[in-house]
Amino acid sequence: MQLSGRLGQFSLVFFILFSLNLYSGIDDYIYPKSISPSFSNSGTIGLIQMPSARMMPAGSVAFSWSNADPYLRGSLVATPFSWAEASYQYTDINNSLYSLSKDFSGDQTYKDKSFDAKFLLLKESDYIPAIAMGFRDIAGTGVFSSEYLVASKRANNIDFTLGLGWGTFSDNGFENPLIKIDDAFRERDVSENVTQGGEFSTGYWYSGKVGIFGGAEIFLPNFNGLRLKIEYDSTDYELEGFPFGAKSFNMAFENVRQPASKINIGLVYPINEKFHLKLNYIKGHTISFGFSMQGDFGKKFPLIPKNDKPKPVKNSRIVKQVTAKNDVMLYKASLLHLNARRTFLQKADVEGDKYKIVYSQSNHESWPRATGRALRVLDEISPPKIKTFEVANTNGGIGMYKFTIDREQFSKYKDEKLYNLAIKDAALEPYSYSSADYAFRPEIKLPDLFWSVVPTIKQQIGGPDGFFFGNIRLSFKGELAMKKNTSIKMEFSHGFIDNFDELKLASDSVLPHVRTEIVNYLKSGRGTIIERLQFDRFFKPTPSIYTKVTAGLVENMFGAIGGEILYRPFYANYAIGAELWFAKQRAYDQMFDFLDYETVTGHINIYYKEPRSQVTLALKGGRFLAKDSGINFDISRRFKSSLKMGIFFSLTDISEYEFGEGSFDKGFYFFLPIESFFDKYRKGSAGIGLRPLTRDGAAMIKHTHSLFSITDQSQYINIARDWDDLYD
């Protein structure tokens, strides 16, 4: 009788939805194709509590926050491909304590970290719905563990969703049809669901009862884009989170309210396409609310349109008359006008009717854009005798590539931005330069210091001794150029306000404490510290071989002496390298003193970049900081906006017990292009990395200016990707 009642509620939902679709005017309810999908309370794309088959566009990154008692949840969501969604959730469960030990965690409520994943199996067509399969809490404690198969189909203003759920999505479900394949799918042993976090527990996936869920999202264009959601919720709240998890962890819990209804309703209001507010009535007695922010970094300019057109040379006709007098005037004019555009002339020479320059730049992520803007300047200031331009670029003081193009051909297609015609007969080659090859070699005052002062925050999130610990700091960041291929990277900071006194969780690692002493570093480094003081010298002995020598305080926890070598042919989509470091652990105060621990660490590095998808596979094998040996796998993708997102995991020769909670090292990261947040082009990115847990296994030296990174944008495969920026 109970199941029959649930099916009646489920049918009622769809009767209401189909009625809306039948009796509303089509003009009032046309669902725009450009509308972005909305987020569920679980932090991923979906209905209210339940998932859908919808995805954000490839290259999207979003943050979602919701308060749905007893859960307060923040989620970071990314779509590396149009068919894959990955998300990281951090959930505060307010009806459960972190532990029963007051000395250990006080009155702090339980905090849960989890990873979700969803994969699009079938794209929507005129008659076929989009179909996706997904996993909740696949690398966390497992207290929200569930799997699902879901379909979504849009009809005018309504986006329908219907799905099957296992685990916590199986309330009042039916017998699992997968038992016809294997009887092991019959029962789901929930006692094995809950782990200590960070592990993949695949043994129970798609086992146990199967629940049915569904609903719809209705777009209301006459209400400024307001959306109405209604769903049948198949969540089994006796299995989800706590109290079941509390029993497993021997924790305290209270005020558990069972749902009075399985029908949830909600509203989503888009402030704009990227920012949504949501308000829901769930479980028949609870009001939930939240918001989401989304950026489509698969687009060239995902957030703010650019207002940064090339600056023409003033009085260019007169400048050409001056530069026609002799080559020295041309060299000086190039130096003046290029430097004014943050393109720094290194060398120059006139060879017959060819004008050759070498430059460096600090303004553009896209090297073709930087090259194109340099060519504009040269075209505007060069006398008529110059028929060909040869423009070579450097990075880290070493030559990268040179681009040779007919002047008339470049100028002819400039206004129409027909880059594909302009470069038809252009030459692109690897480049190693010698000063002796150029007549003009401007004197550059070295050493030269580039610096900035910025506010920063050091933080520790999610420990048993408290949810958030932070330190507001002021950081001096600088780079001292000693020679063109030699620099000192430095960063100093001073803390002003913090709550680190309350940090008390000590490392329990049986390995050398190369990362798990983070509490000691945070507490002892509250004043003035040296974040980094790193000497780098770069060499390019052949057109395909790059080398780097590094010494100094390369990160907060270690000083090191070592280097890299990288073999990377200009036209190839692969690279092979090696690195070797003698590392010594820094004292907790992060000044010039060291602890006793020291080690030798190094790796053989192999890289492969798939040209069409811009997916890079990196494999690093060798010895890690804690003297464990193994392999690090890294998979990343770069998008047109310069966003880079990736995942990594490491497997070493230490046991699960030695590694500790989480079993092995893993996580994901983003590098967000700084220029996405401004209307001007800017070089650089801001990194965000997340690990479920900080442990000592598979730890590597965190040095800057890796050879693969400084050479990446200057390889043929990446220049060709950005050719359309030539006239930008």
N, C-alpha and C positions, 0 to 999 in steps of 0.2 A: 504493500500500500504506500509506503514511504517513497519508493522508487517511482511509482506511478504519479505521486504528487509532484515530485521533482520534474518529471517529464511534462507534466501539465504546465508548470511554471516556464519551462524551457519553450514550450509551444506558444505560450502567451506572448513571450518576448518577440518571437518571429511573426506572430499574427499582427502585433502592433506595428512592427517595422514594415511589413508588406502593405499594410493599410496606408501608412504614410506615403509610401511610394506610389500607390494607386490613386490617391485622392488629392495629392498636392500638385500644383501646377509645375510643369517642367521648367518654365522660365524662372521660377523661384528657387529651384533646387538643382541646377546644373553644377556638378562637382568639377571645379577647375583642375586641369591637368597639372598645373604648376604647384598645387598645394602640397606642402610638406606633411609627412605623416606625424602623428602625435604619439605621446609617450604614456605608458601605463604607470601604475604606482610601483611596479617592480623595477622601474628605471629603464626599461627597454621599449621599443616600438610596440604598440598594442592597443587594446581597449582600455578598461579601467584596472582590473586586477589580472586579466587574461592577456595572452599574447595574440598577435595577428601575424599574417604572412607578409606584412609590409616592411620595406627596407628604406633607409635613407640612401641618397645617391652615393656612389663610390667616392671615397675621399672625405666623407663627412665626419665631423667630430661634434659630440653633443654632451651637455651636462644636464642631468635631470635630478630634481629634488622633490620629495613628497613626504607628507606627514599623514600616515594612515594608521592610527593607533591599533596595536602597540608598537608600530614600526616607524622610525624616522630614518629615511633612506636617501643617500646621495649616490648617483651613478654617473660613471664616465663611459660613454658609448662611442664606438667607432665602426666604420664600414670600410675596411681596406679594399673590398671588392663589392660590386653591386649585388653579389649573391651571398655575402658573408657579413654578419654582424657580431661584434664582440663587445662585451661590457664588463665593467668592474663595479661591484656594489659594495657599499659600506653601510651597514644597518645597525642602528641603535634599537635594541629590544627593551622597552622601558618597563616591562613587567617581570624582568629577570635580572638578578644580580650577576656581575662578572664571575664571582665565586662566593662560596660561603665563608671564606676567610677574610675577616675585616682587616687584618694586618696586611694581607696581600693586595686587596683591591678596594677596600673601604666600601662605600655605598655606591660605587660606580655600576651602572647598568651594563648588561652584556652588549658587546660589540661584535658583529659578525662580518667577515670579509668573504666575498664570493665572486666567481666568474660565471658569466652566462655566454652562450653562443647560439646563433641561429643561422641556418643555411637555406637559401632559396633553391628548391628543387625544380620548380617549373614557373616560368614567367606567365603573367596573365595575358590572355588573348581575348578576342571578341566573345568566345563561348566557353573558354576554360579559365578557371580561377588560378591565381597565384598560389603555389603550394610550398610550404616550408616545414622543416623539421628543426627542433630546438632542444637545448639543454639548459636547465637552471642549476646553479650552484654546483658546477662540475669540478671546481678546485678550491672548495672552501670546507666548512665544517659539514656540509651536507644537510643542514637543518631545513633548507628550502628546496631540497633535491626533487627535481621533476623533469620529465621529458614530454614532448608533445609533437603532434603532427597537425598542421593547421592550414586551412585554405581561406583566401580572401578574394571577393569578387565585387567589383564596383558596378552599380546600376544607377545611372543618373546621379542623384544627390546622396545615395546611400552606399556605403562601403560595408558589405556583409562579411562576417567572419564565422567559420565553423571549424571546430577542432576536437581532437582526441588527446587526452592527457593521462599520464602515468605519474606515480609518486604522489606528491601533494596536490596534483590536479585531478585526482581520481575519486572524489567524493561521490558516494552512492553509484559507483560505476558498475560495469558488467564484466563478465569473465574475459580475460585476455585472449584474443584470437591467436596470439603468437604461440600459445601452448601446442598448437598443431605442428609447429616447427620443432619446439623443444619444451618439455614439461617444466624445465627450470624457470620459464617465464610465468608460471602459475602463481607463485608467492613472492612477495617483496619483503625481505627480511629487514625491517626498519631498524633493528638493533645494530645493523652494520652500516646504516646510512651515515651516521655521524662519525666523523673523523676528527683529528686534532687540527685540521686545517691544512690547505695547500696540497692535498693529495688528490689524485684522480681515482675515484672508486667506480669502476665501470661494471662491476659484477652484477649490479642490480638494475642496470638501465633497461627500460621498457618492460619491466617485470611487474607483476601484481595486477590489480584491477585497472580498468580503463574507464575514465570519465569522459563525459561530453560537455563541451562548453561552446559558447557562441554569442553573437551579438552584432552590433553595427555601430558605425560612426556616421552621423548625418550632418552634412554641411548645410548651413543656413546663410546664404549670401546676403539676404536682406537684413541681417543682424551683424554687419561688419565682420563677417567670417566666422561667427560663432558656430560651434559644433556641439551637437548633442550625442552622447554615448549612452547605450543601453546594452547590458550583457547578462547572460546567465553564467554565474560563477561556479565552477566545479572544484574550487579549492577545498581540501579537507583540512580545516584549521586545527584539528586535533593532531595531525601529523606535521603541519608546517611549524617550523621554528620551535617555540616553546608553547606548552609545557613538555612536549616530548623531549626536546633538546635539554631542558632543565633536568629531567630525570636521568638522561644519559650522562650529563656532566656533573650530576649531583649538585645542582644549583637551586637557588631559591626562586620561586615564582609566585605571583599572586594576580588577582583581578583578571582572570581569564574569562572573557565573555564569548559564548558561542553565537554564531550568526543566527539572526531571526529570519533572514530571507536570503535566497540565492540570486536575487535580481538586484543588480547595481545600476545606478544611473549617474551621469555626470555631464559636465560642461567643460569645453575647452575654448578659451578666448585668445586668439592670436593678437598680441600687441603689434607684432609685425611678423613677417615670414620666419624670422629666426628666434623669436621669443614668445612662448605660450604660457598662459596661466590656466590652471585647471582646478575644478571644484567637483567633488563627487559625494554621493550618498551610498555607502556600502554596508553590507551585512545586515541591513534592516535597522541599524541603530548607530552607525558611525559616519561622521562627516570627515572627509579627507580633502586635502588641498596640496598644491605644489606648483612648480613651474619647470620649464625646460628652456635651454638655450642651445641653438644648433648653428653650425657653420659648415657650408659646403665648400671644402677646400679642394675639391676636384676641379673647381672653376679657376680660371686664371686670377681673378680678383674676387675672392670669396666674400669679403666683408665690406670693404670701403673702395669705391672706384678711385682710380688714380687721377690726380690733377698735377701731372709732372711731365709735361711735354718737353721735347728737346729745346734748349735755348739757342736761338740763332746767334751767330756772331754779328755784333753791331758793325755797321759800315764795312761789310765784307768786301765790297768792291774796292775800297781804298786799301784794305789790308792786303788784297791780292796784288795791288800795284806796288806795295812796299816789299812783299815777299818775292816779287819777280826780280828785284834788284840783285839779290845774291842768296845763296842757300842758307847763310847764317841767319838772315832775317826770317826765313821760313822756319828754321829751327826754334828761334826765340818766340815767334808768334805761336807755334805749336805748343811750346812749353807754357806760355801764358794762358792760352784759351782752353787747353785741355785741363790744366791744373784748376782753373776756375770752375770746372765741372767735375771735380774730384776724380779725374782721370790723370794719373801722374806719369808724365813722360820720363822714361828711363834712358833711351838712346834714340838717335835719329840719323838718317843718312839719305842723300840723294844719289841714285845710281842710274845715270842716263835719264830716262823719263819716268823712273820708278821712285816713289817716295816710301822709305822704310822707317817704321817707328817701332819701339818697344815700350809698352806701358803696363802699369798696374792700376788697379781700381778698387775702391772700397764702397761702392754705391749700389751695385746691382747683383742680385742672385743669379740672374740670367746673363751668361757670358756673351751670347749673341747680341743682346740689347746693349751691353757695354761696348762691344765692338762696333755695332751700328752707330752709336752716338759719337764714338771717336772718329769714325769715317765721315760723319756729317761735318764735324769741325774741320777735318783735313780738306774736305771738298770745298768748304766755304772760304778757306784761307790760302789754298795752294794756287800758284800761278798756272797759266794755261799749259806750260811745258810738261807738267806732271800728268801722265796718262794712266798710271797704275799705282795703286796703294798696296803696300804690304804691312799689315798690322799684326804684331805679335804681342802676346800677353804673358805676364809672369804672375806667380803666386808663391809666397814664401821665399821670394828672391830667386826662383829658378824658372826657366822657360817652360811654357806649357804647349802652346800651339801658335801657328801663324796663319793668317787669312789673307790671301792675295786676290784682288778683284780689279777689273777694269773700271776706271773712274767714270767714264761715260755711262757704262752699264749700271753702276750703282746709282748715279744721279737720275738716270732716265726713269727708273721705277720707284723712286723715293716717295713722290706725292701719292701715288696709288697704292703704296705699300705692297708691291708685287715682289715679295722677297724670293719666291720660287723661281721667277725669271731672272732676278738679279744674280742669284748664286749659281745659275745654270752652268756657267763656265768658270766660276771661282775655284780657287785651290785652297784646300784646308790640309795642313800638314803638322806633324809633331815638330817641336822646336826646342833647340838648345842653343843659346846665344853666347857669343864672346864679345867683350867690349871692343876688341880690335876690329870688329866688323863694321863699326859705326864711326862716322866722322864727329858727330856731336854727342858728347858725353857730359851732360850737365852735372855740376858739382852739387851733391846733396849733403846737407849738413847732418852728419852722424856723429854721435848717437842722437836719436830723435825719440821723444817720448809721446805716445798717444795714451790719453787717460780719461777717466770719467769717475764721478762719485755718485753712487746710487744707493737708495735704501734697499735692504734685503731682509729676509726672514729665515731663520733656522728653525726647523720644526720637527717634532716627533709626534706621529698620529697613531692612535689605536692600541696603545699598550695597556696592560692590566692596571697600572698605577695611575692612569688617567687617559681621557680621550685625546686631549690636545696639549702639547707643550710647545711653547714658542719663544723666540728671542728676536726682538726688533733690533736691527743692526744698520750701520752705515758702512758701505764698502767702497774702497778705492780699488779700481781696476785699471791696469795699465799694461802697455807693451812697449818695451824699450828696444828700438831697432839699433843694433850695434853695427851691423853691416847689412847688405841687401839680403843675405841668406842666413843671418844670425840675429836672434832676438832673445829677450828675457821677458817672459810672461809673468806678471805679478798681480797678486790680489791680497789686500789687507782689509781687515774689518774690525769694527768695535761694536760691542753690544751695549744696549742701554736698558731695555726692559725685558724681563723674562720671568717664567714661573718654573724654572728648572730645579728649584729646591725640592719640589715634590717628586722628582724622578728618583726611583729607588730600585727598579728591576735590574738585577745583575745578570751577567751572561752565565748560561748553564752549558755552554758548548764544551765538548770534549776535544775539539780541534783547537789549534792555535787561534787566539781571539783576534783575527784580522779584521773583522767587521762588527762582531757582537759587543765590542766595548763602546758602542755608540753613546751610551749614557754617560760614561766617563769623559768622552770627548765633548759632549754637549755641556756638561756641568763645569768642566775645567776651562772651557774655551768661551766663557761668558764675556770676558773683557776684550782686550786687543789680541788678535791672533793673525798669523800668516796663513792665509788660505792656500796660497800657491806662490812659489818663487822658482820658476822653471826656465832653464837655459835650453835653447834649441838651435841647432845648426843643420841646415839642409844642403844636400848635394844632389846633382844629377849627372853621374858619370857617363851615361849613354842616353839616347832619346827614349829608352823604355825602362830605365832603372832609376829609382829614386831612393835616397837614403836620408836618415835623420839620426842625429846624436842628441841625447837629452840628459840633463843632470839637474838635480835640485829637489826642492820640496814640491813634488808633483801633485799632491793632494793633501787633504786634511790629516789622513792617517799614515801616510808613507812618504818617505823620501826615496829617490831612486837614481841610479846611474844606468844608462842603457841606450838602446836605439832600435831602429827599424830599417829594414830593406824591403823594397817593393818592386816587383817586375810587373809593369803594366803597359803593354803595347798600346799606342794611341788608337788604333782602329779596332782593337779587340774588345770583347765584352766580358773578359775575365782578368783576374790579377792574382798573383801568387807572392806571398811575402813571409817574413819572419820577424820576430821581435824577441829581445833578450834583456832582462832587467836584474840588477842586484838591488834589492829593496830592503829598507830598514824602517821599522815601525817608529813613528813619531811619538813624542811625549804628549800626554793628554792636554797640556796647555797650548799646544800647537805653535810653539815658537821655534827655537833652534835645537832643542834637546831631543834625544832619541831614547827609546826603550831598548831592551836587550834583544828583542826578537828581530831576526834578519833571515832573508831567504833569497834564493835565485828562482825567478819565474820567467817563463818564455813560451812562445807558441809559434807554430806554423799556421799561416793564415791563407785561406783560399776563398776567392770571391768570384761570383758569377752574376751578371745582370742580364735579365731577359729584356730585349729591346722594346717590344710592343707594350708589355704591361708595366715596365719599369720596376719590376720586382728584383731585388738583390738578395742573393743567398750568400751568407758568410759562414764559413766553417773554420773554427780555431781549435787546434788540438795541441796540448802540451801540459805544462806544470803550472798550477795556480798558487796563490799567495799562501794558502794554508798547507802547502806541500802535497796536496792531492793532485792527481793527474787525470785528465779526461778530455772531453770535447764540449765546446760551446757552439750551439746552433743559433743563427740569427736570420730571420726572414723579415724584410722590410719592403715598403713600396713608397716611391716618390711620386707626387702629383704635380700638375701644371702650376699650382700656386706655390710650389716648393715645400709643401707639407710632406713630412716623412713620418710614417708610422710603421711600427714593427713589433714583433714578438721574439722572445729568445728563451732558450732553456739549455741547461748544462747537465751532463752526466759524467760523474767522476768515479774513481775507484774507492770512494768511501761508502760505507753502508748507510741504510736509512737511519739506523740508530745514531751513527756518528754525525750525520748531517743534522739530525734533530727534526723538530716539527716542520712538516712540509715535504720531507723526503728528498727533494732535489731543487736546484735553483731554477727559477722561471719568472717571467714577467712580461710586460709590454711597455712601449714608450711612444712618445710623439716629439717631433721637432716642429714647432709652429713657426712659420716665417714671420719675422718681425714686421715686414712691410705690409702684411695683411691688415694690420691695425692702424695704418696711416695712409694718407692720400699721396705720399711721396714714396719713391723707391728707397729701400734701405736693405743693406746686406746684413745677414745674421739670422739666427733663430733662437727660440727659447725652448729648452728641453723639459719634458715631463716624463718621468719614469716611475713605474709602479711594480713592486714586488709584493706577493702575499705576505712574505716574511723575510726578515733580514737574518741570514745565517752566514757561517764562515766558509762553507764549501763553495767551490767554483768561483772564488773571488779573484778579480783581476785589477791591475794597476789602472787608475783613472787619469791617465795623462791626456793632454790636449794636443791638437794639431797632428792627428794620426795621418800617415801618408795617404791612406785611401781617401780620407775626407778632403784633404787639401788638393788632391788631384782630380776628384770626382767630376766636378762641374766642367773641367777642361778636357774631358775625353770626347772623342768623336761621337759616341753613342748619345751623350747628353747634349752636346752642341746641336746635333741634328734634331733632337727632340724640341729644342727651343728656337729653331731657325725662324719661326714666324715672329720673333721678337726683334729681328734685325732692324726694322723701321719703326719700332715702338718708341 
